[in-house]
Amino acid sequence: MKTTFQYDHYYKYDEVKSNLEYFANEYPDLVKLEVNLVTEEGRNQYAVTLTNTKNGSADSKPALYIDGNIHAGEVTSTMCAMHTIDYLVTNYGTDDEVTKLLDEKTFYVIPRVTPDGAEKYLSTPYSLRSAPRPYLEEKGGIQKEDLDGDGVIRMMRIKTPYGAWKIDPATECSMTLREPSDVDGDFYDIYPEGVFEACDGDENLKTKKDVWGLDFNRNFPLGWFPDSRQPGAGKYPLSNPENKALVDFALAHNNIGGAAIGHTSGGMLLYPPGTRAEKSAPELDMTCMKAIAKMGEEELGYVAMNIFDSFMSDQEHYDSGAFDDWFYQSQGVPAYTMEFWDVASKAGVPHIWNGKPEDPAIMFKRFNATLAWVKEHAPQYYSPWKVFNHPTFGNVEIGGFDVKFTVQNPPENMLCEECEHDTKFNIRFAKSLPALKVEEVTSEKVSDGAYKISAVVGNRGYLPTNLTEEANQLHVSKPVTVCVEGCEAVSGKNEESIGNLDGFSATSTGAFYGDITTYANAKAKKKVSWIVKAEEGSTVTVTCKQEKAGTDTKTITL
């Protein structure tokens, strides 16, 4: 896919900033760059608006929302968002599909939600969930540090008769659990590479809780629970400025009709609801969500699944407070979470998502398979066990692979492929949004100075103008309005409300005695008429509009 910049490495903040500024300067009619938030460390959370403003403002067109890096270490999602921006603006005017898309649709992209967190992740050996600010700190345990100075925090094994692990006899580079009958031999504890912080009265080792424990995807209002229920949730919903900035942005852009939210990893395309069973959601909503998700499966090669039914292994104490649920269950907007990159499948031991806890033996098998895959396909991220003189424990061994760019994100040489697949899905997702059209306008002279004006208005998109039945139940959907201008309405109002228009998702289809058939068209069109006062030869314009479905006009001369 043709792009201006390369997607063979992970961008730090300055490169994100520079590339976005380049697009805004080079394509002023297509790109608007705004600062959505300035972080505590002084970095910008950028918001990018993409559309052809020469043929209509951004808010007059149906819009797809895209973001990345809600979680600091999930930097693939920023690269995917940047790739979509790059591909669209680079190919506008030369690629018919892209040109039509930016003429008719709007894209809102926040490529890096947590620039402080991502910078910490990319510039240091540390990993973190969302933001580099302390949260509910606890003392004691092994604190992650790069002891040997190679820039990576790996595994650290400590020989001890109390250890639960032993060296795997099949491959000395890996470990296996000690069996109940194992009483002779060398045994080990395995911790992250790090230093020991003593805790009075406790002789047992543990991994210290991460100091930077905030989890932005537990801080959104829908389904929020306190930290005692789900770690990292924050003091209250939207207590993180980064979260509030996202919600404020979404609420300020009423034309958002779909959301594609970027995460890693696991190779999944998740769709709401995530706080209740899929069967509790409106049937048509789930039909539409699955149909769009199927496009994601085709383009991304991922497994599509409902969050609550298949992804949650504990349906009583489930994780929530996520952005996709807020979009769908409070705003009625179809939303998807892409969990980019799936090393487990590449290693030959994929996850089986069925809403049940996984057998630990499968997890260890997957680890060993992943280790072998990394050694073969990304050896630069692997280090064999090496002896290190630890300041507390004496001789320990440090080794393993760099989780950051093998498990959590792809190695750089495999990054561009992920980005291209996501851009293709984003394009297809945007095409599925509702699309209003004034199909025809006719006039009939009733008497001198009086005419009957009739207009047929339709929704040519897949999704209905209300997007979801959930939106209707939440009373957040807005009706389509049709306005006649250049005359005075005698019968009816110059602006009429005609309710919602179905998309072709509601067309009833099937097969009858072997033949495929359309049982009934979706109620995607409506006719509206006025008796108006106007002079012969005058110009009358009919405009239809709805915030999620866009605006269209047609003019006739009487």
HUCORLIN-V331477 format. One record per residue. N is the residue number from 1. PHI is phi in radians with two decimals (999 if undefined). Layout:
n->[N;N]
phi->[PHI;PHI]
This chain:
n->[1;2;3;4;5;6;7;8;9;10;11;12;13;14;15;16;17;18;19;20;21;22;23;24;25;26;27;28;29;30;31;32;33;34;35;36;37;38;39;40;41;42;43;44;45;46;47;48;49;50;51;52;53;54;55;56;57;58;59;60;61;62;63;64;65;66;67;68;69;70;71;72;73;74;75;76;77;78;79;80;81;82;83;84;85;86;87;88;89;90;91;92;93;94;95;96;97;98;99;100;101;102;103;104;105;106;107;108;109;110;111;112;113;114;115;116;117;118;119;120;121;122;123;124;125;126;127;128;129;130;131;132;133;134;135;136;137;138;139;140;141;142;143;144;145;146;147;148;149;150;151;152;153;154;155;156;157;158;159;160;161;162;163;164;165;166;167;168;169;170;171;172;173;174;175;176;177;178;179;180;181;182;183;184;185;186;187;188;189;190;191;192;193;194;195;196;197;198;199;200;201;202;203;204;205;206;207;208;209;210;211;212;213;214;215;216;217;218;219;220;221;222;223;224;225;226;227;228;229;230;231;232;233;234;235;236;237;238;239;240;241;242;243;244;245;246;247;248;249;250;251;252;253;254;255;256;257;258;259;260;261;262;263;264;265;266;267;268;269;270;271;272;273;274;275;276;277;278;279;280;281;282;283;284;285;286;287;288;289;290;291;292;293;294;295;296;297;298;299;300;301;302;303;304;305;306;307;308;309;310;311;312;313;314;315;316;317;318;319;320;321;322;323;324;325;326;327;328;329;330;331;332;333;334;335;336;337;338;339;340;341;342;343;344;345;346;347;348;349;350;351;352;353;354;355;356;357;358;359;360;361;362;363;364;365;366;367;368;369;370;371;372;373;374;375;376;377;378;379;380;381;382;383;384;385;386;387;388;389;390;391;392;393;394;395;396;397;398;399;400;401;402;403;404;405;406;407;408;409;410;411;412;413;414;415;416;417;418;419;420;421;422;423;424;425;426;427;428;429;430;431;432;433;434;435;436;437;438;439;440;441;442;443;444;445;446;447;448;449;450;451;452;453;454;455;456;457;458;459;460;461;462;463;464;465;466;467;468;469;470;471;472;473;474;475;476;477;478;479;480;481;482;483;484;485;486;487;488;489;490;491;492;493;494;495;496;497;498;499;500;501;502;503;504;505;506;507;508;509;510;511;512;513;514;515;516;517;518;519;520;521;522;523;524;525;526;527;528;529;530;531;532;533;534;535;536;537;538;539;540;541;542;543;544;545;546;547;548;549;550;551;552;553;554;555;556;557;558]
phi->[999;-1.32;-2.37;-1.39;-1.93;-1.63;-2.13;-2.04;-2.80;-1.69;-1.37;-1.41;-0.97;-1.07;-1.31;-1.01;-1.04;-1.08;-1.17;-1.15;-1.13;-1.06;-1.06;-1.12;-1.35;-1.38;-2.25;-1.12;-1.45;-1.97;-2.19;-2.07;-1.93;-2.24;-1.65;-1.44;-2.90;-1.85;-1.34;-1.04;-1.61;1.54;-1.70;-1.65;-1.56;-1.49;-2.13;-1.99;-1.92;-2.09;-3.03;-1.46;-1.30;-1.21;-2.04;2.52;-1.21;-1.02;-1.36;-1.62;-2.18;-1.07;-2.25;-1.87;-1.71;-2.33;-2.50;-2.70;1.15;-1.09;-1.83;-1.03;-1.45;-1.63;-1.26;-1.01;-1.14;-1.10;-1.13;-1.12;-1.12;-1.12;-1.12;-1.08;-0.99;-1.04;-1.08;-1.14;-1.33;-1.15;-1.78;-1.13;1.60;-2.04;-1.91;-1.09;-1.11;-1.14;-1.07;-1.08;-1.11;-1.33;-1.27;-1.88;-2.23;-2.15;-2.06;-1.91;-2.26;-1.98;-1.23;-2.43;-1.17;-2.07;-1.10;-1.15;-1.13;-1.13;-1.15;-1.09;-1.11;-1.46;-1.85;-2.38;-1.28;-1.38;-1.99;-2.73;-1.35;-2.43;-2.34;-1.46;-2.33;-1.04;-2.64;0.84;-1.13;-2.24;-1.67;1.65;2.05;-1.57;-1.68;-1.07;-2.63;-1.49;-1.30;-1.63;1.28;-1.59;1.51;-2.32;-1.67;-1.85;-1.50;-2.28;-1.93;-2.10;-1.27;-2.79;-1.15;-1.60;-1.14;-1.70;-2.12;-2.46;-1.16;-1.21;-1.12;-1.33;-2.71;-1.19;-1.41;-2.04;-2.23;-2.42;-1.19;-1.22;-1.47;-0.98;-1.56;-1.33;-2.06;-2.08;2.13;-1.68;-2.21;-2.47;-1.69;-2.14;-2.28;-1.14;-0.93;3.10;-1.76;-1.74;-1.95;-1.18;-2.32;-0.96;1.46;-2.22;-1.59;-1.67;-1.37;-2.76;-1.41;-1.20;-1.05;-1.03;-1.16;-1.63;-1.67;-1.11;-2.18;-1.04;-1.49;-2.13;-1.98;-1.44;-1.19;-1.30;1.38;-1.18;-2.28;-1.22;-1.04;-1.10;-1.61;-2.48;-1.00;1.59;-1.20;1.54;-1.24;-2.87;-1.00;1.10;-1.22;-1.47;-0.99;-1.11;-1.13;-1.05;-1.09;-1.17;-1.13;-1.06;-1.11;-1.07;-1.21;-1.45;-2.17;-1.21;-1.52;-1.16;-2.01;-2.86;-2.37;-2.10;-1.90;-1.64;-2.47;-2.47;-2.31;2.21;1.14;-2.32;-2.13;-1.71;-2.30;-1.24;-1.36;-1.98;-2.01;-2.76;-1.15;-1.02;-1.14;-1.41;-1.53;-1.00;-1.06;-1.13;-1.01;-1.22;-1.07;-1.18;-1.05;-1.20;-1.14;-1.21;-1.09;-1.08;-1.10;-1.14;-1.05;-1.16;-1.48;-1.63;1.33;-1.76;-1.61;-1.64;-2.74;-1.26;-1.09;-1.26;-1.26;-1.96;-1.53;-1.45;-1.52;-2.13;-1.57;-1.79;-1.96;-1.28;-1.36;-2.71;1.42;-1.65;-1.27;-1.10;-1.16;-1.06;-1.05;-1.39;-1.53;-2.11;-2.06;1.25;-1.72;-1.06;-2.41;-2.30;-1.87;-1.64;-1.67;-1.14;1.24;-2.51;-1.22;-1.06;-1.17;-1.12;-1.42;1.61;-2.28;-1.20;-1.23;-1.90;-1.68;-2.44;1.36;-2.12;-1.06;-1.56;-1.10;-0.97;-1.07;-1.21;-1.07;-1.19;-1.09;-1.14;-1.05;-1.13;-1.16;-1.16;-1.03;-1.13;-1.12;-1.09;-1.04;-1.50;-1.81;-2.49;-1.08;-1.14;-1.80;-2.01;-2.38;-1.19;-1.05;-2.30;-1.26;-2.40;-1.48;-1.38;-1.11;-1.87;-1.78;1.29;-1.25;-2.19;-2.18;-2.12;-3.10;1.93;-1.88;-1.41;-1.06;-0.97;-2.07;-2.36;-1.76;-1.32;-2.45;-1.27;-0.95;-0.95;-1.25;-1.93;-1.23;-1.02;-1.06;-1.06;-1.08;-1.12;-1.07;-1.18;-1.04;-1.10;-1.17;-1.02;-1.12;-1.19;-1.08;-1.07;-1.17;-1.45;-1.18;-1.09;-2.56;-1.28;-2.59;-1.41;-1.29;-2.77;-2.33;-2.22;-2.30;-2.41;-1.28;-1.65;-2.85;-1.03;1.38;-2.36;-2.41;-1.74;-1.81;-2.17;-2.39;-1.87;-2.04;-2.41;-1.97;-1.51;-1.46;-1.31;-1.40;-1.23;-1.15;-1.49;1.24;-2.54;-1.17;-0.99;-1.09;-1.13;-1.16;-1.44;1.04;-1.93;-1.37;-1.95;-1.33;-1.32;-2.02;-2.21;-2.15;-1.92;-2.25;1.60;-2.77;-2.01;-1.24;-1.71;-1.90;1.49;-1.84;-1.02;-2.06;-2.00;-1.69;-2.04;1.33;-1.65;-2.07;-1.12;-1.72;-1.22;-1.08;-1.66;-1.21;-1.51;-2.29;3.09;-2.30;-2.30;0.91;1.65;-1.59;-1.40;-2.65;-1.74;-1.31;-2.79;-1.14;-1.11;-1.39;-1.73;-2.28;-2.46;-1.89;-2.28;-2.35;-2.39;-1.74;-2.24;-1.63;-2.89;-1.57;-1.04;1.59;-1.36;-1.79;-2.10;-2.06;-1.92;-2.18;-1.99;-2.74;-2.82;-1.05;-1.59;-1.94;1.62;-2.38;-2.56;-2.38;-2.58;-2.12;-2.30;-1.91;-1.32]
